[in-house]
C-alpha cells in the first residue's frame, strides 16, 4: 500500500475524530456546568470569576474519573489497531 495524500488525510482525520470523542465527556460536563453557573450568576448578579472556574474544574475532574475506563478502552483499541496495521502503512 503506497502512502497517498488521501491516506494521510484519512489517517489525520481519524486521529482528530478520536481526540474529539475522548474529550467529549469532559467538555460536555464543563459546558453544562458553565451554563448552570452562568444562569445562577445572572439570577443573583454575583460576578465572581472563581465562582464559574472552580465548579467547572471539579465537575470536569469527576467526569474524567468516571469516563476514564471508557477513554482507556477507546485509546487501547485505537493504538492496537494502529500498531497492528503499521506494517501495511510503511510499505
Residue, then its C-alpha position, 0 to 999 in steps of 0.5 A: x500500500x503506497x502512502x497517498x495524500x488521501x491516506x494521510x488525510x484519512x489517517x489525520x482525520x481519524x486521529x482528530x475524530x478520536x481526540x474529539x470523542x475522548x474529550x467529549x465527556x469532559x467538555x460536555x460536563x464543563x459546558x453544562x456546568x458553565x451554563x448552570x453557573x452562568x444562569x445562577x450568576x445572572x439570577x443573583x448578579x454575583x460576578x465572581x470569576x472563581x465562582x464559574x472556574x472552580x465548579x467547572x474544574x471539579x465537575x470536569x475532574x469527576x467526569x474524567x474519573x468516571x469516563x476514564x475506563x471508557x477513554x482507556x478502552x477507546x485509546x487501547x483499541x485505537x493504538x492496537x489497531x494502529x500498531x497492528x496495521x503499521x506494517x501495511x502503512x510503511x510499505 
